[in-house]
């Protein structure tokens, strides 16, 4: 074996490795959202004297973890809104609120992520009805590891607050009912 050729190959491999890891870019991993172990919930003031909570029962997507190239995409079936009151759910599906006949899906597509210690902020475009706005999602890592089948899994919590009228959900219910807090708990298996 040629000593110079072997040494050159080792040096080239080392330089290549440093160029990949030396940029501060970790290798990203994508995870498919596990619907059986994930939820998307919302909370809104009930005219200033209570809180109404609900959830979306149907959604799909994936989230990134571990690098600058991470991408998170979420699609929510707006028909699946569930506030634990059928009459209210029917009204929320109407044109007064989400108009699911014309806008059956809401989407989130990440555009960036910043970290400062344990604090993670995921920035992305949220589309509800016919409006897309950039939002920041405060993210907390819950954990990661292997499930009982040996699959790599990770879990995160994300939370953000929006003003519903910014998304043309404009039925006037007064100022106490403008802000909606959305909390997401996602478990996912590495793709």
C-alpha positions as CSV (number, residue, x, y, z in Angstrom):
1,X,0.0,0.0,0.0
2,X,1.3,3.4,-0.9
3,X,2.0,5.4,2.3
4,X,1.6,8.8,0.5
5,X,-1.7,7.8,-1.1
6,X,-3.1,6.5,2.2
7,X,-2.0,9.6,4.1
8,X,-3.5,11.9,1.4
9,X,-6.8,10.0,1.6
10,X,-6.9,10.3,5.4
11,X,-6.2,14.1,5.2
12,X,-8.8,14.6,2.5
13,X,-11.4,12.7,4.5
14,X,-10.5,14.8,7.6
15,X,-10.8,18.1,5.6
16,X,-14.1,17.0,4.2
17,X,-15.4,16.1,7.7
18,X,-14.3,19.4,9.1
19,X,-16.0,21.3,6.2
20,X,-19.2,19.5,7.0
21,X,-19.2,19.9,10.8
22,X,-17.1,23.0,11.1
23,X,-19.8,25.2,9.6
24,X,-21.9,24.8,12.7
25,X,-24.5,23.0,10.7
26,X,-25.5,19.7,12.3
27,X,-27.0,16.9,10.2
28,X,-30.7,17.4,10.2
29,X,-33.2,14.6,10.9
30,X,-36.8,14.6,9.8
31,X,-39.5,13.0,11.9
32,X,-43.0,12.1,10.7
33,X,-45.7,13.2,13.2
34,X,-47.2,10.3,15.1
35,X,-50.9,11.1,15.2
36,X,-51.6,8.6,17.9
37,X,-49.3,10.5,20.3
38,X,-49.7,14.1,19.2
39,X,-52.3,16.9,19.7
40,X,-53.0,20.4,18.5
41,X,-55.1,22.3,21.0
42,X,-56.4,25.9,21.2
43,X,-57.6,28.1,24.0
44,X,-59.6,31.3,23.7
45,X,-61.2,33.6,26.3
46,X,-64.9,33.2,26.8
47,X,-65.8,36.9,26.9
48,X,-63.3,37.5,29.6
49,X,-64.8,35.3,32.3
50,X,-63.7,31.8,31.2
51,X,-61.6,29.8,28.8
52,X,-62.9,27.7,25.9
53,X,-60.5,24.9,24.9
54,X,-60.6,22.7,21.9
55,X,-58.5,20.7,19.5
56,X,-58.1,19.6,15.9
57,X,-58.6,15.9,15.5
58,X,-57.1,15.5,12.1
59,X,-53.6,16.7,11.0
60,X,-50.4,15.5,9.5
61,X,-46.9,16.6,8.9
62,X,-43.3,16.3,9.8
63,X,-40.8,18.2,11.9
64,X,-37.1,18.7,11.6
65,X,-34.6,18.3,14.4
66,X,-30.8,18.6,14.6
67,X,-29.7,21.1,12.0
68,X,-30.1,24.3,10.0
69,X,-31.8,22.4,7.2
70,X,-34.7,21.3,9.4
71,X,-38.1,21.8,7.9
72,X,-41.4,21.6,9.8
73,X,-44.7,21.2,7.8
74,X,-48.1,20.8,9.3
75,X,-51.5,20.5,7.6
76,X,-54.6,20.7,9.7
77,X,-58.0,19.5,8.6
78,X,-60.2,22.4,9.8
79,X,-63.4,20.3,9.5
80,X,-62.0,18.3,12.4
81,X,-62.3,21.2,15.0
82,X,-63.6,19.8,18.3
83,X,-64.6,22.2,21.1
84,X,-66.7,19.6,22.9
85,X,-69.9,21.3,21.8
86,X,-71.4,20.2,18.4
87,X,-73.4,23.5,17.9
88,X,-70.3,25.6,18.5
89,X,-68.2,23.4,16.2
90,X,-70.7,23.8,13.4
91,X,-70.6,27.6,13.9
92,X,-66.8,27.6,14.0
93,X,-66.8,25.8,10.6
94,X,-69.1,28.5,9.1
95,X,-68.0,31.6,7.2
96,X,-68.3,33.5,10.6
97,X,-65.0,31.8,11.6
98,X,-63.0,29.3,9.5
99,X,-65.2,28.9,6.4
100,X,-64.1,25.3,6.0
101,X,-66.2,24.9,2.8
102,X,-63.8,27.3,1.0
103,X,-60.7,26.8,3.2
104,X,-60.6,23.2,4.4
105,X,-56.9,23.2,5.5
106,X,-54.7,25.4,7.6
107,X,-50.9,25.0,7.1
108,X,-47.6,25.8,8.8
109,X,-44.3,25.8,6.9
110,X,-41.2,26.6,8.8
111,X,-38.8,29.2,7.5
112,X,-36.1,29.2,10.2
113,X,-35.1,28.2,13.7
114,X,-33.0,29.9,16.4
115,X,-31.7,28.4,19.6
116,X,-30.4,30.1,22.7
117,X,-29.5,27.5,25.3
118,X,-32.6,25.4,25.9
119,X,-34.9,28.1,24.2
120,X,-35.9,27.2,20.7
121,X,-37.9,29.6,18.4
122,X,-39.3,28.1,15.2
123,X,-40.3,30.8,12.7
124,X,-42.7,30.0,9.9
125,X,-45.7,30.9,7.7
126,X,-49.1,30.1,9.1
127,X,-52.0,30.1,6.7
128,X,-55.6,30.2,7.9
129,X,-58.4,30.9,5.5
130,X,-56.9,33.1,2.8
131,X,-54.2,34.8,4.9
132,X,-50.6,33.8,5.4
133,X,-48.5,35.4,8.2
134,X,-45.1,34.8,9.7
135,X,-45.2,33.6,13.3
136,X,-42.8,32.6,16.0
137,X,-43.4,29.3,17.9
138,X,-41.8,28.8,21.3
139,X,-40.6,25.2,21.2
140,X,-39.6,22.9,24.1
141,X,-37.9,19.6,23.6
142,X,-39.6,17.0,25.6
143,X,-37.2,14.1,24.9
144,X,-35.7,11.7,22.4
145,X,-34.7,8.1,22.3
146,X,-35.7,4.7,20.9
147,X,-39.2,3.3,21.1
148,X,-39.9,-0.4,21.9
149,X,-39.5,-1.3,18.3
150,X,-36.0,0.4,18.1
151,X,-37.2,3.4,16.0
152,X,-35.6,6.7,16.8
153,X,-38.3,9.1,18.2
154,X,-38.4,12.6,19.5
155,X,-41.1,14.8,21.1
156,X,-41.6,18.5,21.3
157,X,-44.1,21.1,22.6
158,X,-44.8,24.2,20.6
159,X,-46.9,27.2,21.6
160,X,-47.9,30.5,20.0
161,X,-50.7,33.1,20.2
162,X,-52.4,34.7,17.2
163,X,-55.0,37.4,16.8
164,X,-57.9,35.7,15.1
165,X,-59.0,38.8,13.1
166,X,-55.5,38.9,11.5
167,X,-56.6,35.8,9.6
168,X,-60.0,37.1,8.5
169,X,-61.8,35.3,11.4
170,X,-63.6,38.5,12.0
171,X,-66.9,37.9,13.7
172,X,-67.0,40.6,16.3
173,X,-67.0,39.0,19.7
174,X,-65.2,41.9,21.5
175,X,-61.6,42.5,22.4
176,X,-61.5,39.8,25.1
177,X,-61.9,37.1,22.4
178,X,-59.3,38.3,19.9
179,X,-56.3,36.2,21.0
180,X,-56.1,32.5,20.5
181,X,-53.3,30.4,22.0
182,X,-52.4,27.2,20.1
183,X,-50.4,24.5,21.8
184,X,-49.0,21.5,19.9
185,X,-47.5,18.3,21.3
186,X,-45.7,16.3,18.7
187,X,-44.1,12.9,18.9
188,X,-42.5,11.6,15.7
189,X,-40.5,8.8,14.3
190,X,-37.3,9.4,12.3
191,X,-38.0,9.1,8.6
